[in-house]
């Protein structure tokens, strides 16, 4: 049967190999997710900008912060540092907000580029954002949807307020951007640094103690996709507001840095592994369904071993009885009975004296006279050379009566 199915196995192996090769050599779709991490080269990562930081801030130390603001700033009093945070959403908690404001008040600078500002930080600076186009995550991992949105949305045009930094024709960004702007903010302690062609503000500066906090609502401009475009001067000019001093680059508040405790996260984060995982689950389910219907061979009933001792004794007894050797049968019955006495009563049966009789009476609970008659009868039969049928039947009856009445 196996020989006849070899060709089908070969066809299956060829198809499986072809499928693997197709998956390996098929171009991977572009990941359009909003990551903003320096670890990825996807369009909305920030690896290009991070690699240029030594050129933007020459001879300065550049460190990475992969923990919350509170954990990073609470135990160290930083001086003359720039903290750069780029993400689609910036929503620190109360402790993080307190530390970032304290960090700025000590004379440091904070540069935050995000589409949305929420939580205690937004409340502290009275920040409220709005946007022209809300793409959200519709384009995540789907280049077809992104291309459609890319063609259908209006162009985003941005510029600086400082005449020395302005571009005469605006920095024009591709269609499909969210176009986030600051709808409201604390105007009493802020300075406008940039806006869109619609006069909607997208770049401001807050004076906090001895330091400053810069808010920019165009994080897409700092991504790989736009940093390598002709608009790259926008990034250099925006960061030129920061003094040339040590940089702390944030890698914690990132959309692409969301961590999962799921032990299968490696599989779920890889499309090929995920397909293989689902195929495995489906195969197991099908195997269980069809395997449950498979008929099992009849299990033979194995009879337990029978106790043939009684049958053997019965056959041997019948044999002796048919031969008429009553003496031999009587001797055997007495011998087996005495073995029972030794086993059950734990006494010797060599001498039938008064001590022996008394011990049997006490242990068996049978009358002394019956015990004496039984063992005296044993002595009589042992002396005789022949035993009649009536004597043998009497012996058998006396032994059976003893065994019925005995407590052991």
Secondary structure as the mmCIF struct_conf table of DSSP 4:
data_model
#
loop_
_struct_conf.conf_type_id
_struct_conf.id
_struct_conf.beg_label_comp_id
_struct_conf.beg_label_asym_id
_struct_conf.beg_label_seq_id
_struct_conf.end_label_comp_id
_struct_conf.end_label_asym_id
_struct_conf.end_label_seq_id
TURN_TY1_P TURN_TY1_P1 UNK A 2 UNK A 2
HELX_RH_3T_P HELX_RH_3T_P1 UNK A 3 UNK A 5
HELX_RH_AL_P HELX_RH_AL_P1 UNK A 6 UNK A 25
BEND BEND1 UNK A 26 UNK A 26
HELX_LH_PP_P HELX_LH_PP_P1 UNK A 27 UNK A 30
TURN_TY1_P TURN_TY1_P2 UNK A 38 UNK A 39
BEND BEND2 UNK A 42 UNK A 42
TURN_TY1_P TURN_TY1_P3 UNK A 43 UNK A 44
HELX_RH_AL_P HELX_RH_AL_P2 UNK A 47 UNK A 56
BEND BEND3 UNK A 57 UNK A 57
TURN_TY1_P TURN_TY1_P4 UNK A 58 UNK A 59
STRN STRN1 UNK A 62 UNK A 65
BEND BEND4 UNK A 67 UNK A 67
HELX_RH_AL_P HELX_RH_AL_P3 UNK A 69 UNK A 73
BEND BEND5 UNK A 74 UNK A 75
BEND BEND6 UNK A 80 UNK A 80
STRN STRN2 UNK A 81 UNK A 86
BEND BEND7 UNK A 88 UNK A 88
STRN STRN3 UNK A 89 UNK A 90
HELX_RH_AL_P HELX_RH_AL_P4 UNK A 94 UNK A 105
TURN_TY1_P TURN_TY1_P5 UNK A 106 UNK A 107
STRN STRN4 UNK A 109 UNK A 113
BEND BEND8 UNK A 115 UNK A 115
STRN STRN5 UNK A 116 UNK A 117
HELX_RH_AL_P HELX_RH_AL_P5 UNK A 119 UNK A 125
TURN_TY1_P TURN_TY1_P6 UNK A 126 UNK A 126
STRN STRN6 UNK A 128 UNK A 131
BEND BEND9 UNK A 132 UNK A 132
TURN_TY1_P TURN_TY1_P7 UNK A 136 UNK A 141
HELX_RH_AL_P HELX_RH_AL_P6 UNK A 143 UNK A 152
BEND BEND10 UNK A 153 UNK A 153
HELX_LH_PP_P HELX_LH_PP_P2 UNK A 154 UNK A 155
STRN STRN7 UNK A 156 UNK A 160
BEND BEND11 UNK A 161 UNK A 162
TURN_TY1_P TURN_TY1_P8 UNK A 163 UNK A 165
TURN_TY1_P TURN_TY1_P9 UNK A 168 UNK A 169
STRN STRN8 UNK A 171 UNK A 173
TURN_TY1_P TURN_TY1_P10 UNK A 175 UNK A 176
STRN STRN9 UNK A 180 UNK A 184
HELX_RH_3T_P HELX_RH_3T_P2 UNK A 187 UNK A 189
STRN STRN10 UNK A 190 UNK A 196
TURN_TY1_P TURN_TY1_P11 UNK A 197 UNK A 198
BEND BEND12 UNK A 199 UNK A 199
STRN STRN11 UNK A 201 UNK A 208
TURN_TY1_P TURN_TY1_P12 UNK A 209 UNK A 210
STRN STRN12 UNK A 211 UNK A 216
BEND BEND13 UNK A 217 UNK A 217
HELX_RH_3T_P HELX_RH_3T_P3 UNK A 219 UNK A 222
BEND BEND14 UNK A 223 UNK A 223
HELX_RH_AL_P HELX_RH_AL_P7 UNK A 224 UNK A 227
TURN_TY1_P TURN_TY1_P13 UNK A 228 UNK A 228
BEND BEND15 UNK A 229 UNK A 229
TURN_TY1_P TURN_TY1_P14 UNK A 230 UNK A 231
HELX_RH_AL_P HELX_RH_AL_P8 UNK A 232 UNK A 239
TURN_TY1_P TURN_TY1_P15 UNK A 240 UNK A 241
BEND BEND16 UNK A 242 UNK A 242
BEND BEND17 UNK A 244 UNK A 245
STRN STRN13 UNK A 246 UNK A 250
BEND BEND18 UNK A 252 UNK A 253
HELX_RH_3T_P HELX_RH_3T_P4 UNK A 255 UNK A 257
TURN_TY1_P TURN_TY1_P16 UNK A 263 UNK A 264
HELX_RH_AL_P HELX_RH_AL_P9 UNK A 265 UNK A 268
TURN_TY1_P TURN_TY1_P17 UNK A 269 UNK A 269
HELX_RH_AL_P HELX_RH_AL_P10 UNK A 271 UNK A 293
BEND BEND19 UNK A 294 UNK A 294
HELX_LH_PP_P HELX_LH_PP_P3 UNK A 295 UNK A 301
HELX_LH_PP_P HELX_LH_PP_P4 UNK A 303 UNK A 306
HELX_RH_AL_P HELX_RH_AL_P11 UNK A 309 UNK A 323
TURN_TY1_P TURN_TY1_P18 UNK A 324 UNK A 324
HELX_RH_AL_P HELX_RH_AL_P12 UNK A 326 UNK A 345
BEND BEND20 UNK A 350 UNK A 350
HELX_RH_AL_P HELX_RH_AL_P13 UNK A 354 UNK A 364
HELX_RH_AL_P HELX_RH_AL_P14 UNK A 368 UNK A 383
BEND BEND21 UNK A 385 UNK A 385
HELX_RH_AL_P HELX_RH_AL_P15 UNK A 389 UNK A 405
#
